[in-house]
Amino acid sequence: MKRYMICAVTAMLTAFGGAQAAVISGLVNTGISASGTEDDNYSLTVEQGETRLDNAYGYVSRQTIWPSSPWLANSTVSKWITPEVDTWQSFDANRIGVYKYQLQFDLSRYDASSAIFTGRYAADNDATVYLNGQQIAGGSNFSRWTGFSADDGFLDGLNTLEFVVTNFQQRDGNPTGLRVEFVSSDATLRPQTLGRFSRAALVQELPEPGTYSVFIAGLMMMGWMRRRKSGRAI
């Protein structure tokens, strides 16, 4: 029985090309560190306006976020990030401000053509989202989510996701910020990066005879999902 299972696993891995789907590393939500600290996952630059930053990153907002026409409440999953540690800081009194938040992630370990992600964002006042310079979403609201996604336009190595936030001119009571949550992501790991998912490791870690059928069913389901995604890409 065990010999049969080893042959079956080897055949399946050959059919799948040793491919394994994985969550894309580096796609992280805003504000995952402590409130009041820098969010060094998202670099921040001022593209237009009078604001002068004292560092290259935004700050994770405190729980007391902007209460007037309220921002979406922070959660344990994500928080707002803002140009200054004071979430209530007013900006752009005399002209429109444009703030670029940039997140980079590396697909060197993955087949970039297989990558896909979905997410949602909110911004004060408005935002446009770019993947490697190509727009993938636009418009926003700070009291409800706006969706974004991508299933092409990825690069083999370093990729750049930009959220360009516009803060409209207003004399006072004019904060600005960004909040991002990734809902899902998926990409195929290259065979040389599979590590413990190699043929030898899978054979070594085969389950007890009573769970063989479940193990094989799981592999078959992975193959079906990958063929389905491949067909959709075409």
Buried (B, 14 or more C-beta within 10 A) or exposed (E): EEEEBBEBBEEBBEEBEBBBBBEBEBBBBBBEBEBEEBBEBBBBEBEBBEBEEEEEBBBBBBEEBBEEEEBBEBEEEBBBBBBBBEBBBBBBEEEBBBBBBBBEBBBEBBBBBBBBBBBBBBBBBBBBBBBBEEEBBEEBBBEEBBEBBBBEBBBEEEBBBBBBBBBEEBEEEBBBBBBBBBEEBBBBBBBEEBEEBBBEEBBEEBEEEEEBEEBBEEBEEBBEEBEEBEEEEE
